[in-house]
Amino acid sequence: MKSLILLSVGVVLGFAAAHLYNKTPEGQRLFGEIDGSVKSFRAAVVDGYKTREAELRHTTDPTTEG
């Protein structure tokens, strides 16, 4: 139980520190870069998922040849 409380306190303090850091120009730049990286990664995962789904649909569709 003690470790759960310490974890919760750490998470709250981390969010508070990130919020304060985000108010600075350096923090806004850093979080903007992180946001851009996450969006790029997400787009790559979605693209890969859709591509693989299309490949699987093509191989299981009895109306396609090949």
PyMOL Python script that loads the backbone (N, CA, C, O; Angstrom):
from pymol import cmd

cmd.read_pdbstr("""\
ATOM      1  N   MET A   1       0.827  -1.192   0.000  1.00  0.00           N
ATOM      2  CA  MET A   1       0.000   0.000   0.000  1.00  0.00           C
ATOM      3  C   MET A   1       0.871   1.256   0.000  1.00  0.00           C
ATOM      4  O   MET A   1       0.548   2.252  -0.647  1.00  0.00           O
ATOM      5  N   LYS A   2       1.967   1.189   0.729  1.00  0.00           N
ATOM      6  CA  LYS A   2       2.864   2.342   0.804  1.00  0.00           C
ATOM      7  C   LYS A   2       3.454   2.664  -0.569  1.00  0.00           C
ATOM      8  O   LYS A   2       3.576   3.831  -0.942  1.00  0.00           O
ATOM      9  N   SER A   3       3.817   1.625  -1.314  1.00  0.00           N
ATOM     10  CA  SER A   3       4.410   1.855  -2.631  1.00  0.00           C
ATOM     11  C   SER A   3       3.383   2.443  -3.605  1.00  0.00           C
ATOM     12  O   SER A   3       3.744   3.236  -4.475  1.00  0.00           O
ATOM     13  N   LEU A   4       2.125   2.069  -3.471  1.00  0.00           N
ATOM     14  CA  LEU A   4       1.076   2.627  -4.323  1.00  0.00           C
ATOM     15  C   LEU A   4       0.894   4.117  -4.031  1.00  0.00           C
ATOM     16  O   LEU A   4       0.698   4.912  -4.950  1.00  0.00           O
ATOM     17  N   ILE A   5       0.957   4.487  -2.781  1.00  0.00           N
ATOM     18  CA  ILE A   5       0.841   5.902  -2.407  1.00  0.00           C
ATOM     19  C   ILE A   5       2.035   6.686  -2.944  1.00  0.00           C
ATOM     20  O   ILE A   5       1.875   7.783  -3.480  1.00  0.00           O
ATOM     21  N   LEU A   6       3.232   6.120  -2.797  1.00  0.00           N
ATOM     22  CA  LEU A   6       4.423   6.800  -3.313  1.00  0.00           C
ATOM     23  C   LEU A   6       4.371   6.946  -4.829  1.00  0.00           C
ATOM     24  O   LEU A   6       4.770   7.976  -5.372  1.00  0.00           O
ATOM     25  N   LEU A   7       3.886   5.928  -5.500  1.00  0.00           N
ATOM     26  CA  LEU A   7       3.741   6.001  -6.951  1.00  0.00           C
ATOM     27  C   LEU A   7       2.760   7.108  -7.329  1.00  0.00           C
ATOM     28  O   LEU A   7       3.035   7.896  -8.234  1.00  0.00           O
ATOM     29  N   SER A   8       1.634   7.172  -6.652  1.00  0.00           N
ATOM     30  CA  SER A   8       0.627   8.203  -6.927  1.00  0.00           C
ATOM     31  C   SER A   8       1.191   9.605  -6.693  1.00  0.00           C
ATOM     32  O   SER A   8       0.966  10.510  -7.495  1.00  0.00           O
ATOM     33  N   VAL A   9       1.917   9.779  -5.603  1.00  0.00           N
ATOM     34  CA  VAL A   9       2.523  11.079  -5.311  1.00  0.00           C
ATOM     35  C   VAL A   9       3.535  11.442  -6.398  1.00  0.00           C
ATOM     36  O   VAL A   9       3.594  12.590  -6.839  1.00  0.00           O
ATOM     37  N   GLY A  10       4.319  10.472  -6.823  1.00  0.00           N
ATOM     38  CA  GLY A  10       5.300  10.720  -7.879  1.00  0.00           C
ATOM     39  C   GLY A  10       4.650  11.119  -9.187  1.00  0.00           C
ATOM     40  O   GLY A  10       5.140  12.011  -9.881  1.00  0.00           O
ATOM     41  N   VAL A  11       3.557  10.469  -9.528  1.00  0.00           N
ATOM     42  CA  VAL A  11       2.842  10.804 -10.768  1.00  0.00           C
ATOM     43  C   VAL A  11       2.278  12.221 -10.684  1.00  0.00           C
ATOM     44  O   VAL A  11       2.392  12.992 -11.637  1.00  0.00           O
ATOM     45  N   VAL A  12       1.675  12.566  -9.554  1.00  0.00           N
ATOM     46  CA  VAL A  12       1.106  13.903  -9.386  1.00  0.00           C
ATOM     47  C   VAL A  12       2.206  14.960  -9.456  1.00  0.00           C
ATOM     48  O   VAL A  12       2.040  15.982 -10.121  1.00  0.00           O
ATOM     49  N   LEU A  13       3.313  14.725  -8.783  1.00  0.00           N
ATOM     50  CA  LEU A  13       4.425  15.679  -8.822  1.00  0.00           C
ATOM     51  C   LEU A  13       5.004  15.796 -10.226  1.00  0.00           C
ATOM     52  O   LEU A  13       5.381  16.888 -10.651  1.00  0.00           O
ATOM     53  N   GLY A  14       5.077  14.690 -10.942  1.00  0.00           N
ATOM     54  CA  GLY A  14       5.572  14.716 -12.312  1.00  0.00           C
ATOM     55  C   GLY A  14       4.678  15.543 -13.223  1.00  0.00           C
ATOM     56  O   GLY A  14       5.170  16.334 -14.028  1.00  0.00           O
ATOM     57  N   PHE A  15       3.369  15.363 -13.100  1.00  0.00           N
ATOM     58  CA  PHE A  15       2.441  16.157 -13.895  1.00  0.00           C
ATOM     59  C   PHE A  15       2.535  17.631 -13.536  1.00  0.00           C
ATOM     60  O   PHE A  15       2.488  18.490 -14.417  1.00  0.00           O
ATOM     61  N   ALA A  16       2.666  17.928 -12.251  1.00  0.00           N
ATOM     62  CA  ALA A  16       2.780  19.326 -11.823  1.00  0.00           C
ATOM     63  C   ALA A  16       4.056  19.958 -12.384  1.00  0.00           C
ATOM     64  O   ALA A  16       4.030  21.090 -12.866  1.00  0.00           O
ATOM     65  N   ALA A  17       5.159  19.234 -12.321  1.00  0.00           N
ATOM     66  CA  ALA A  17       6.426  19.753 -12.849  1.00  0.00           C
ATOM     67  C   ALA A  17       6.339  19.956 -14.366  1.00  0.00           C
ATOM     68  O   ALA A  17       6.822  20.962 -14.886  1.00  0.00           O
ATOM     69  N   ALA A  18       5.728  19.009 -15.068  1.00  0.00           N
ATOM     70  CA  ALA A  18       5.582  19.139 -16.519  1.00  0.00           C
ATOM     71  C   ALA A  18       4.695  20.330 -16.869  1.00  0.00           C
ATOM     72  O   ALA A  18       4.959  21.041 -17.838  1.00  0.00           O
ATOM     73  N   HIS A  19       3.661  20.543 -16.092  1.00  0.00           N
ATOM     74  CA  HIS A  19       2.770  21.684 -16.336  1.00  0.00           C
ATOM     75  C   HIS A  19       3.524  22.998 -16.162  1.00  0.00           C
ATOM     76  O   HIS A  19       3.382  23.910 -16.977  1.00  0.00           O
ATOM     77  N   LEU A  20       4.316  23.097 -15.115  1.00  0.00           N
ATOM     78  CA  LEU A  20       5.095  24.321 -14.888  1.00  0.00           C
ATOM     79  C   LEU A  20       6.150  24.512 -15.974  1.00  0.00           C
ATOM     80  O   LEU A  20       6.367  25.632 -16.437  1.00  0.00           O
ATOM     81  N   TYR A  21       6.805  23.427 -16.383  1.00  0.00           N
ATOM     82  CA  TYR A  21       7.836  23.502 -17.418  1.00  0.00           C
ATOM     83  C   TYR A  21       7.223  23.893 -18.765  1.00  0.00           C
ATOM     84  O   TYR A  21       7.857  24.579 -19.567  1.00  0.00           O
ATOM     85  N   ASN A  22       6.003  23.456 -19.002  1.00  0.00           N
ATOM     86  CA  ASN A  22       5.333  23.763 -20.267  1.00  0.00           C
ATOM     87  C   ASN A  22       5.003  25.250 -20.384  1.00  0.00           C
ATOM     88  O   ASN A  22       4.738  25.729 -21.487  1.00  0.00           O
ATOM     89  N   LYS A  23       5.013  25.977 -19.295  1.00  0.00           N
ATOM     90  CA  LYS A  23       4.745  27.409 -19.335  1.00  0.00           C
ATOM     91  C   LYS A  23       5.946  28.211 -19.823  1.00  0.00           C
ATOM     92  O   LYS A  23       5.807  29.392 -20.143  1.00  0.00           O
ATOM     93  N   THR A  24       7.121  27.590 -19.885  1.00  0.00           N
ATOM     94  CA  THR A  24       8.322  28.272 -20.359  1.00  0.00           C
ATOM     95  C   THR A  24       8.457  28.072 -21.870  1.00  0.00           C
ATOM     96  O   THR A  24       7.927  27.099 -22.406  1.00  0.00           O
ATOM     97  N   PRO A  25       9.155  28.971 -22.563  1.00  0.00           N
ATOM     98  CA  PRO A  25       9.357  28.785 -24.009  1.00  0.00           C
ATOM     99  C   PRO A  25      10.104  27.485 -24.336  1.00  0.00           C
ATOM    100  O   PRO A  25       9.785  26.813 -25.317  1.00  0.00           O
ATOM    101  N   GLU A  26      11.093  27.138 -23.514  1.00  0.00           N
ATOM    102  CA  GLU A  26      11.832  25.895 -23.753  1.00  0.00           C
ATOM    103  C   GLU A  26      10.922  24.686 -23.580  1.00  0.00           C
ATOM    104  O   GLU A  26      10.992  23.725 -24.347  1.00  0.00           O
ATOM    105  N   GLY A  27      10.073  24.746 -22.569  1.00  0.00           N
ATOM    106  CA  GLY A  27       9.139  23.644 -22.329  1.00  0.00           C
ATOM    107  C   GLY A  27       8.136  23.489 -23.450  1.00  0.00           C
ATOM    108  O   GLY A  27       7.820  22.371 -23.858  1.00  0.00           O
ATOM    109  N   GLN A  28       7.633  24.607 -23.950  1.00  0.00           N
ATOM    110  CA  GLN A  28       6.689  24.541 -25.061  1.00  0.00           C
ATOM    111  C   GLN A  28       7.345  23.958 -26.298  1.00  0.00           C
ATOM    112  O   GLN A  28       6.729  23.181 -27.028  1.00  0.00           O
ATOM    113  N   ARG A  29       8.603  24.335 -26.538  1.00  0.00           N
ATOM    114  CA  ARG A  29       9.321  23.782 -27.686  1.00  0.00           C
ATOM    115  C   ARG A  29       9.534  22.277 -27.515  1.00  0.00           C
ATOM    116  O   ARG A  29       9.316  21.502 -28.447  1.00  0.00           O
ATOM    117  N   LEU A  30       9.963  21.872 -26.316  1.00  0.00           N
ATOM    118  CA  LEU A  30      10.212  20.451 -26.059  1.00  0.00           C
ATOM    119  C   LEU A  30       8.937  19.632 -26.218  1.00  0.00           C
ATOM    120  O   LEU A  30       8.934  18.609 -26.903  1.00  0.00           O
ATOM    121  N   PHE A  31       7.856  20.079 -25.587  1.00  0.00           N
ATOM    122  CA  PHE A  31       6.613  19.326 -25.678  1.00  0.00           C
ATOM    123  C   PHE A  31       6.034  19.368 -27.085  1.00  0.00           C
ATOM    124  O   PHE A  31       5.345  18.434 -27.495  1.00  0.00           O
ATOM    125  N   GLY A  32       6.301  20.427 -27.824  1.00  0.00           N
ATOM    126  CA  GLY A  32       5.884  20.485 -29.222  1.00  0.00           C
ATOM    127  C   GLY A  32       6.624  19.458 -30.069  1.00  0.00           C
ATOM    128  O   GLY A  32       6.034  18.807 -30.931  1.00  0.00           O
ATOM    129  N   GLU A  33       7.926  19.321 -29.815  1.00  0.00           N
ATOM    130  CA  GLU A  33       8.714  18.301 -30.530  1.00  0.00           C
ATOM    131  C   GLU A  33       8.244  16.900 -30.180  1.00  0.00           C
ATOM    132  O   GLU A  33       8.129  16.039 -31.053  1.00  0.00           O
ATOM    133  N   ILE A  34       7.972  16.675 -28.901  1.00  0.00           N
ATOM    134  CA  ILE A  34       7.486  15.361 -28.462  1.00  0.00           C
ATOM    135  C   ILE A  34       6.138  15.066 -29.106  1.00  0.00           C
ATOM    136  O   ILE A  34       5.899  13.953 -29.575  1.00  0.00           O
ATOM    137  N   ASP A  35       5.258  16.065 -29.127  1.00  0.00           N
ATOM    138  CA  ASP A  35       3.939  15.890 -29.731  1.00  0.00           C
ATOM    139  C   ASP A  35       4.068  15.556 -31.218  1.00  0.00           C
ATOM    140  O   ASP A  35       3.362  14.685 -31.725  1.00  0.00           O
ATOM    141  N   GLY A  36       4.963  16.246 -31.906  1.00  0.00           N
ATOM    142  CA  GLY A  36       5.180  15.964 -33.328  1.00  0.00           C
ATOM    143  C   GLY A  36       5.709  14.558 -33.554  1.00  0.00           C
ATOM    144  O   GLY A  36       5.298  13.876 -34.492  1.00  0.00           O
ATOM    145  N   SER A  37       6.613  14.129 -32.698  1.00  0.00           N
ATOM    146  CA  SER A  37       7.158  12.776 -32.822  1.00  0.00           C
ATOM    147  C   SER A  37       6.096  11.718 -32.572  1.00  0.00           C
ATOM    148  O   SER A  37       6.035  10.710 -33.276  1.00  0.00           O
ATOM    149  N   VAL A  38       5.264  11.949 -31.571  1.00  0.00           N
ATOM    150  CA  VAL A  38       4.198  10.991 -31.258  1.00  0.00           C
ATOM    151  C   VAL A  38       3.196  10.919 -32.401  1.00  0.00           C
ATOM    152  O   VAL A  38       2.743   9.835 -32.766  1.00  0.00           O
ATOM    153  N   LYS A  39       2.849  12.074 -32.968  1.00  0.00           N
ATOM    154  CA  LYS A  39       1.906  12.085 -34.095  1.00  0.00           C
ATOM    155  C   LYS A  39       2.493  11.364 -35.300  1.00  0.00           C
ATOM    156  O   LYS A  39       1.785  10.637 -35.997  1.00  0.00           O
ATOM    157  N   SER A  40       3.781  11.563 -35.547  1.00  0.00           N
ATOM    158  CA  SER A  40       4.440  10.886 -36.664  1.00  0.00           C
ATOM    159  C   SER A  40       4.462   9.375 -36.452  1.00  0.00           C
ATOM    160  O   SER A  40       4.193   8.606 -37.375  1.00  0.00           O
ATOM    161  N   PHE A  41       4.782   8.961 -35.239  1.00  0.00           N
ATOM    162  CA  PHE A  41       4.805   7.531 -34.915  1.00  0.00           C
ATOM    163  C   PHE A  41       3.413   6.928 -35.055  1.00  0.00           C
ATOM    164  O   PHE A  41       3.250   5.836 -35.600  1.00  0.00           O
ATOM    165  N   ARG A  42       2.410   7.649 -34.555  1.00  0.00           N
ATOM    166  CA  ARG A  42       1.039   7.157 -34.644  1.00  0.00           C
ATOM    167  C   ARG A  42       0.616   6.998 -36.106  1.00  0.00           C
ATOM    168  O   ARG A  42      -0.009   6.002 -36.470  1.00  0.00           O
ATOM    169  N   ALA A  43       0.957   7.974 -36.935  1.00  0.00           N
ATOM    170  CA  ALA A  43       0.599   7.910 -38.353  1.00  0.00           C
ATOM    171  C   ALA A  43       1.272   6.715 -39.026  1.00  0.00           C
ATOM    172  O   ALA A  43       0.665   6.053 -39.868  1.00  0.00           O
ATOM    173  N   ALA A  44       2.526   6.437 -38.657  1.00  0.00           N
ATOM    174  CA  ALA A  44       3.234   5.295 -39.236  1.00  0.00           C
ATOM    175  C   ALA A  44       2.593   3.975 -38.812  1.00  0.00           C
ATOM    176  O   ALA A  44       2.473   3.053 -39.619  1.00  0.00           O
ATOM    177  N   VAL A  45       2.184   3.885 -37.553  1.00  0.00           N
ATOM    178  CA  VAL A  45       1.531   2.666 -37.074  1.00  0.00           C
ATOM    179  C   VAL A  45       0.191   2.463 -37.774  1.00  0.00           C
ATOM    180  O   VAL A  45      -0.126   1.351 -38.197  1.00  0.00           O
ATOM    181  N   VAL A  46      -0.591   3.525 -37.899  1.00  0.00           N
ATOM    182  CA  VAL A  46      -1.891   3.424 -38.570  1.00  0.00           C
ATOM    183  C   VAL A  46      -1.702   3.032 -40.030  1.00  0.00           C
ATOM    184  O   VAL A  46      -2.431   2.184 -40.545  1.00  0.00           O
ATOM    185  N   ASP A  47      -0.734   3.641 -40.695  1.00  0.00           N
ATOM    186  CA  ASP A  47      -0.457   3.315 -42.098  1.00  0.00           C
ATOM    187  C   ASP A  47      -0.049   1.849 -42.246  1.00  0.00           C
ATOM    188  O   ASP A  47      -0.525   1.154 -43.144  1.00  0.00           O
ATOM    189  N   GLY A  48       0.826   1.390 -41.369  1.00  0.00           N
ATOM    190  CA  GLY A  48       1.246  -0.013 -41.414  1.00  0.00           C
ATOM    191  C   GLY A  48       0.101  -0.965 -41.151  1.00  0.00           C
ATOM    192  O   GLY A  48      -0.010  -2.005 -41.800  1.00  0.00           O
ATOM    193  N   TYR A  49      -0.754  -0.615 -40.198  1.00  0.00           N
ATOM    194  CA  TYR A  49      -1.908  -1.445 -39.880  1.00  0.00           C
ATOM    195  C   TYR A  49      -2.840  -1.541 -41.085  1.00  0.00           C
ATOM    196  O   TYR A  49      -3.291  -2.629 -41.444  1.00  0.00           O
ATOM    197  N   LYS A  50      -3.126  -0.390 -41.709  1.00  0.00           N
ATOM    198  CA  LYS A  50      -4.032  -0.393 -42.860  1.00  0.00           C
ATOM    199  C   LYS A  50      -3.440  -1.152 -44.036  1.00  0.00           C
ATOM    200  O   LYS A  50      -4.151  -1.866 -44.744  1.00  0.00           O
ATOM    201  N   THR A  51      -2.134  -0.998 -44.246  1.00  0.00           N
ATOM    202  CA  THR A  51      -1.479  -1.722 -45.332  1.00  0.00           C
ATOM    203  C   THR A  51      -1.555  -3.226 -45.108  1.00  0.00           C
ATOM    204  O   THR A  51      -1.872  -3.985 -46.023  1.00  0.00           O
ATOM    205  N   ARG A  52      -1.261  -3.647 -43.886  1.00  0.00           N
ATOM    206  CA  ARG A  52      -1.305  -5.077 -43.574  1.00  0.00           C
ATOM    207  C   ARG A  52      -2.727  -5.606 -43.660  1.00  0.00           C
ATOM    208  O   ARG A  52      -2.943  -6.722 -44.131  1.00  0.00           O
ATOM    209  N   GLU A  53      -3.688  -4.829 -43.217  1.00  0.00           N
ATOM    210  CA  GLU A  53      -5.083  -5.246 -43.304  1.00  0.00           C
ATOM    211  C   GLU A  53      -5.492  -5.429 -44.765  1.00  0.00           C
ATOM    212  O   GLU A  53      -6.185  -6.389 -45.102  1.00  0.00           O
ATOM    213  N   ALA A  54      -5.062  -4.507 -45.633  1.00  0.00           N
ATOM    214  CA  ALA A  54      -5.376  -4.621 -47.058  1.00  0.00           C
ATOM    215  C   ALA A  54      -4.723  -5.860 -47.659  1.00  0.00           C
ATOM    216  O   ALA A  54      -5.329  -6.539 -48.488  1.00  0.00           O
ATOM    217  N   GLU A  55      -3.486  -6.160 -47.247  1.00  0.00           N
ATOM    218  CA  GLU A  55      -2.809  -7.367 -47.732  1.00  0.00           C
ATOM    219  C   GLU A  55      -3.576  -8.619 -47.315  1.00  0.00           C
ATOM    220  O   GLU A  55      -3.767  -9.530 -48.120  1.00  0.00           O
ATOM    221  N   LEU A  56      -4.007  -8.664 -46.082  1.00  0.00           N
ATOM    222  CA  LEU A  56      -4.732  -9.836 -45.597  1.00  0.00           C
ATOM    223  C   LEU A  56      -6.080  -9.967 -46.282  1.00  0.00           C
ATOM    224  O   LEU A  56      -6.501 -11.076 -46.609  1.00  0.00           O
ATOM    225  N   ARG A  57      -6.759  -8.859 -46.503  1.00  0.00           N
ATOM    226  CA  ARG A  57      -8.041  -8.913 -47.207  1.00  0.00           C
ATOM    227  C   ARG A  57      -7.841  -9.409 -48.639  1.00  0.00           C
ATOM    228  O   ARG A  57      -8.660 -10.166 -49.160  1.00  0.00           O
ATOM    229  N   HIS A  58      -6.760  -8.982 -49.263  1.00  0.00           N
ATOM    230  CA  HIS A  58      -6.489  -9.398 -50.638  1.00  0.00           C
ATOM    231  C   HIS A  58      -6.225 -10.901 -50.715  1.00  0.00           C
ATOM    232  O   HIS A  58      -6.686 -11.563 -51.645  1.00  0.00           O
ATOM    233  N   THR A  59      -5.495 -11.438 -49.757  1.00  0.00           N
ATOM    234  CA  THR A  59      -5.161 -12.869 -49.800  1.00  0.00           C
ATOM    235  C   THR A  59      -6.333 -13.751 -49.398  1.00  0.00           C
ATOM    236  O   THR A  59      -6.369 -14.921 -49.781  1.00  0.00           O
ATOM    237  N   THR A  60      -7.293 -13.231 -48.639  1.00  0.00           N
ATOM    238  CA  THR A  60      -8.424 -14.057 -48.214  1.00  0.00           C
ATOM    239  C   THR A  60      -9.666 -13.833 -49.045  1.00  0.00           C
ATOM    240  O   THR A  60     -10.649 -14.557 -48.881  1.00  0.00           O
ATOM    241  N   ASP A  61      -9.656 -12.845 -49.939  1.00  0.00           N
ATOM    242  CA  ASP A  61     -10.808 -12.547 -50.772  1.00  0.00           C
ATOM    243  C   ASP A  61     -10.854 -13.545 -51.932  1.00  0.00           C
ATOM    244  O   ASP A  61      -9.938 -13.562 -52.754  1.00  0.00           O
ATOM    245  N   PRO A  62     -11.891 -14.372 -52.018  1.00  0.00           N
ATOM    246  CA  PRO A  62     -11.942 -15.389 -53.090  1.00  0.00           C
ATOM    247  C   PRO A  62     -12.167 -14.791 -54.475  1.00  0.00           C
ATOM    248  O   PRO A  62     -11.989 -15.490 -55.472  1.00  0.00           O
ATOM    249  N   THR A  63     -12.550 -13.524 -54.565  1.00  0.00           N
ATOM    250  CA  THR A  63     -12.805 -12.919 -55.886  1.00  0.00           C
ATOM    251  C   THR A  63     -11.535 -12.405 -56.533  1.00  0.00           C
ATOM    252  O   THR A  63     -11.545 -12.057 -57.713  1.00  0.00           O
ATOM    253  N   THR A  64     -10.410 -12.346 -55.763  1.00  0.00           N
ATOM    254  CA  THR A  64      -9.151 -11.862 -56.341  1.00  0.00           C
ATOM    255  C   THR A  64      -8.313 -13.024 -56.817  1.00  0.00           C
ATOM    256  O   THR A  64      -8.372 -14.130 -56.281  1.00  0.00           O
ATOM    257  N   GLU A  65      -7.546 -12.746 -57.822  1.00  0.00           N
ATOM    258  CA  GLU A  65      -6.630 -13.769 -58.338  1.00  0.00           C
ATOM    259  C   GLU A  65      -5.235 -13.474 -57.830  1.00  0.00           C
ATOM    260  O   GLU A  65      -4.881 -12.318 -57.596  1.00  0.00           O
ATOM    261  N   GLY A  66      -4.448 -14.516 -57.659  1.00  0.00           N
ATOM    262  CA  GLY A  66      -3.070 -14.290 -57.276  1.00  0.00           C
ATOM    263  C   GLY A  66      -2.766 -14.988 -56.055  1.00  0.00           C
ATOM    264  O   GLY A  66      -1.638 -14.918 -55.568  1.00  0.00           O
TER     265      GLY A  66
END
""", "prot")
cmd.dss("prot")
cmd.show_as("cartoon", "prot")
cmd.util.cbc("prot")
cmd.orient("prot")
